Amino acid sequence: MHTVEQKLKERIKELTCLYEVTSLIVNSDYEQIEEVLRAIASCMQRAWQFNEETYVELKTPLITIRTEKKAEEYVFLQSPIKVFNEERGYIKVGYPSPKYTLDDFLVEEKQLLDNICLEVGNLLERKEIKENQEAIRRQVEQGDRLRILGEITAGIAHELNTPLANILGFTELLKERVEGDPKAEKDLDKIITNTIFSREVVKKLMFFACEMPQERTRLNIVPVIEDAIDLLRTTLRQNDINCKLITNKKEIVLKMDKIQLTQVLFNLIVNAIYFSPPQSTILVEVREKEADVVLKISDEGTGIPKDKAETVFAPFFTTKPVGEGSGLGLSVVHGIVKSHQGTIAHSPNTPKGTIFTIKFPKTL
């Protein structure tokens, strides 16, 4: 039985705790949220009537915090932490058992626990909203940059196409005139090779700028993937790398541009080959799901550095040495996937390497 004075003391402790928790949350830095949650757990331990024996456990998707245990068994009072009406954790407060029972918890303590869980849930909601806003802002900025670059590269591609075609044509004519001069023929072959390479770069620029017309037809993408892998068998063999295809169906139909799908596969598999060590395996998985088709390409290479993770799809970005990459491959892939209303993302492979995941909606 509590006296009026004891009840008043307990009420002051509870209100003080709620005030401290609210102050911690209001003044919190989202970058230091774990420290805030630790402080909340410590504050709660002091608020319960048998505070010297109180055990607090606070669990969220970010962290689980436990105060020091002073007994083997506890009886708990528990409330859920809800974020956007979805249970994402809990806070529970315990007393040593069998010394205490649930009857030893005050009604006001249950109310205090519910209120603190509500405040923690609101904190996590605000953190998630801020993170989503930041992600949207980055996407908008990236979209603006890509739009501007698209306009620039479209102009560059058109301007370069004609002179490259002229260089190639006149070089072929010149080669006929110097027939019998091995040195001249060798030099002209170098011009032809480099012109063809430059034309391929222009073609990638046009892909990136969405200037290449699409011819979408309903097709079974499984044989298209098989053909793309077969065309790269020589390159795979030269690099002592295996490429394995896994699919859950022999026929997966999507409305797509066959050439552009092949372009996506080539770029991703060639990238995987470049970064993969000998005797490793590149895994190509394609699975039809209820709403979409998921294509994954996994390698066992060096992986994408964390500081480069957000820029891999940016035009002209490359981690390859100068002269070995134009930096357009992944931006072309990104543009093609996006033009088919799909999404592309990358994640680390286990134990090492990279996984590129593409999702195409079945409504195409």
C-alpha positions, 0 to 999 in steps of 0.5 A: 500500500502506497502512502500519498507521499510515496505516490507523489514521489513516483508520479514526479519520477514518471513525469520527470522521465517523460520530460527528459525523454521528450527533450532528448527526442526533440533535440536529437540528431538523426545521425546520433539516434543510437546515443539518444535511444541509450539515454532513453533506456537509462532514463527509464530505468530511473523512473520505475519505483524499484529502480535499483532492480529495474531492467530495461530492454529497448529493441528497434530495427536500428539497435537493441539496448539492454541495461545491466541484468541483476537477476536470472528471471524477470517479470516484464511489462511490455509495449510495442514501438510502432512506426507508421502503424507497423510494429517495429520493436518494443520496450519492456521493463522487468523486475526480478522474479519471483520477488516481484509480480505483474501486480507490483507494476503501477497503472501509471508505469504502464501509461508511461511505458506506452507514452515513451513507446509512442515518442520513440515511434514518432522519432523513428518515423521522422528519421525515415521521412527525412531519409526518404526526402533526402533520397528523393532530392538526390534522385531529382538532382540526378534526373536533372543532370541526366536530362542535361547530359542527355541533351548535350550527348545527343548533339555530340552524337549527331555531330560525330556520326557524319565525320566518322562515317566519312573517315571510315568510307574514305579510309576503305577507298584509300586502302584499295589504292595502296594495295601491296604496301603492307605498312600503309595497309597496316596503318589504315587498318588501325584507322579503321579499327579506331573509327569503328571503336569511336562509332561504338562510343557514339552509339552508346551516347545515342543510347544514353540520350534515348536517341535510338528508336525502340522496336518492342515486340513480345518475345521469350527473353530466355533464349535472348539471354542464352544467345548473349552468353554464348556470344561471350563464350570466347571472352569467358574462356580467354579469362578462365571464367565460367558463366552459369544461367539459372531460370525458373521457367523455359519461357518468360515473355516480355514486350521488349526491344531485343537489341537493347536487351542484348545491349544490357546483358553484354554491358553487365556481363562484360563488366563482370568479366573485367572485374572477376578473377580467373576460375570464378563464376558469373551467375545470371539468374532470371525469374518470373514473379507475380508482378515482374521479371527479375534479372540478376547478374552476380560476379565474384570480383572486387566489388563496388567501393562504398564511396562510388556506390551512388555514381556507378550509373552516372555518365562518363564515370568509370573505375577502369584505367584510362583508355579501357572504358568510356564510362558509358556502359552502365549509364546506357544500361540504366537508360535502357532499363528505365525506358522499359519502365524497369529498375536497376540496383546493385548490392554486394555479393557474398563473400565478395563481388557485386550483384546487379538486379534488374526488375521489368514489370510484366505489364509491358 
